[in-house]
Amino acid sequence: MNSFLPRTWADISLDHLEHNYRLIRNHVEPNVKMMAVVKADAYGHGVKFIAPALQSFGADWFAVSNIEEALQLRTLGITKDILILGYTPAFLAKELHANQITQTVFDTEYARQLASYAEKDDVVVNVHIKVDTGMSRIGFLHHADDDDTAKTEITRVCNFKNLNCSGIFTHFASSDLDGDPNGDFVRLQFHLFCDLIQKLEQEGIRFELRHCCNSAATLQNKDMHLDMVRPGIILYGMEPSSYFRGRYDLKPCMCLKSVVSMVKTLQPGDFVSYGRTYRAKQTITAATIPVGYADGYPRAMSNCGYVLIKKHKAPVIGRVCMDQMVVDVTGIPDVCEGMEVLLFGSDSNGCLPVETFSALYHSINYETVCIVGKRVPRVYYHKGQQIGSLNYVYNADGQCI
Ligand SMILES: *Cc1c(COP(=O)(O)O)cnc(C)c1O
């Protein structure tokens, strides 16, 4: 008996996760720590299964985007250090401390508030300093090496009694080489980061953990690993950008699948779906698939995407609706209700890489996996066995996550 309803679902391979983890682990020096980035529900793969698996493989740290995600990891039994990469309201200092969560500190005013709440609650909060070397998002601004402002401010923050500044990091804007084919900007950012660290050392301030490499830089810039790397997308077996196509033996973990719910013959002149944007020119066989944009199948795929059925391409015709869409299966033999359909990934129905899928609607693999809807069950495989499933809405035990 299936532990999930085979309507639309995502198969997730923990074997591939393990393979990717080991590939990265072998790529970086043994003394370099690995921080597994599991924000956004492990890039849509289901953090409930992904994080414990990564912890069992040996991940040293976990990174999330906010405190809810950090607390979720604690309830899942993650005992390793956790870094919140983004903003947490300062009044939560006590929660951060109580759950051994490390918070990113990105400006002096925020640091002051966090320190003052920590003092009030009589705790010390562990923090990593974020430096903005060119991303212009959050962080102490350090865009030129002749500017000492960041040095002065960070020195002040490191002297706040109720903060323990154990790490410092920055984030690259174009390490995937998409907007920076020669990697000049990555090197500039790295130079600025090292320059600042050196200036701080001259002030007697040293950090236990200095880190800057996301997936792309982890693979491409071995000289920049420092004390820790922060891979996300490659853990899940996806390429950081088209530059990486086929360069590393990454194995995608997710495969999105559905089934045929109805097959019908349409006559010339028949329209399909909302807005009547598709009109049959001849007699065609159309199959309805129970997947729509509420499942994360992008509406932008209307009249341009395709699915794979028994290794044949079946183009999406008409608009993708909230819960359903229609594909043209003319000429594909024996299509019938209940037949499996591959939306992206690779299985016995063929191969449609998530990168190719994403390009069809002018997006990227990162977005495609993150937007897979919460009503799509995730089904986990390890060593050839189905080892569990994740149902956000309802499961066979009548329990939800
Ligand atoms: C998301 C994120 C990462 C991981 O990025 P990938 O490209 O998925 O490897 C690393 N560092 C920070 C600060 C991030 O926000």
The ligand as an SDF file (V2000), in Angstrom:
LIG
                    3D

 15 15  0  0  0  0  0  0  0  0999 V2000
   21.1900   30.5670    0.0560 C   0  0  0  0  0  0  0  0  0  0  0  0
   22.5270   30.9210    0.5300 C   0  0  0  0  0  0  0  0  0  0  0  0
   23.6220   30.0660    0.3100 C   0  0  0  0  0  0  0  0  0  0  0  0
   23.5360   28.8270   -0.5580 C   0  0  0  0  0  0  0  0  0  0  0  0
   23.4930   29.2120   -1.9130 O   0  0  0  0  0  0  0  0  0  0  0  0
   23.5880   28.1030   -3.0810 P   0  0  0  0  0  0  0  0  0  0  0  0
   23.7730   28.8990   -4.3100 O   0  0  0  0  0  0  0  0  0  0  0  0
   22.2900   27.3760   -3.0560 O   0  0  0  0  0  0  0  0  0  0  0  0
   24.7290   27.2470   -2.7320 O   0  0  0  0  0  0  0  0  0  0  0  0
   24.8320   30.3940    0.8950 C   0  0  0  0  0  0  0  0  0  0  0  0
   24.9640   31.5290    1.6200 N   0  0  0  0  0  0  0  0  0  0  0  0
   23.9480   32.3950    1.8240 C   0  0  0  0  0  0  0  0  0  0  0  0
   24.1640   33.6370    2.6140 C   0  0  0  0  0  0  0  0  0  0  0  0
   22.7020   32.1320    1.2700 C   0  0  0  0  0  0  0  0  0  0  0  0
   21.6860   32.9880    1.4560 O   0  0  0  0  0  0  0  0  0  0  0  0
  1  2  1  0
  2  3  1  0
  2 14  2  0
  3  4  1  0
  3 10  2  0
  4  5  1  0
  5  6  1  0
  6  7  2  0
  6  8  1  0
  6  9  1  0
 10 11  1  0
 11 12  2  0
 12 13  1  0
 12 14  1  0
 14 15  1  0
M  END
$$$$
